[in-house]
Amino acid sequence: MNTNLEQEFVVLLEDNQNILHKICKLYTTDLASHQDLFQEMVIQLWRSYPKFKGDSKFSTWAYRVSLNTAISLYRSKRNKITTVDLDHALGNIRYEEYNSEEEEQLRFLYDAVRQLNDIDKALVYMYLEDKDYAEIAETLGITEVNARVKMNRIKSKLKEILAKKGVV
């Protein structure tokens, strides 16, 4: 590949790398798995980049490639991945911008979201990122109406999960 294409890719990836980190957070529970998944997503994005035609925003395309990579790896390695308990991992991380109550609520939310199927996780992630239903639908390859219906069902399911834990 030419140097211009490589430079263009690096700039776009640097501007959008938070997308990858947030997807990693949904599909992994420890730093090593997060780093492995991030690396694999970057590799897949790079391999696919020459085919990116710019018909959609780079971020939308990156969501799609990264989510597909995460889902594929998650499914193929589901029984092989050794993870660290979420409570243990959170005990080592302190976010200054969050108070402890918010941090606890986020922990419960991520725990609840991890109980969803792969597509529902992706939909919730994009919804929490304030993506509109048109972009969610395009990224996930479903209709906008289907995205709305699924999100309403997911909200109900998450409320049930959180209510069982006494969070809501």
Buried (B, 14 or more C-beta within 10 A) or exposed (E): EEEEEEEBBEEBBEEBBEBBEBBBBBBBBBEEBBEBBBEBBBEBBBEBBEEBEEEBEBBBBBBBBBBBBBBEBBEEEEEEBEEBEBEEBBEEEEEEEEEEEEBEBEBBBBBBBBEBEBBBBBBBBBBEBEBEBEBBBBBBEBEBEBBEEBBEEBEEBBEEBBEEEEBE
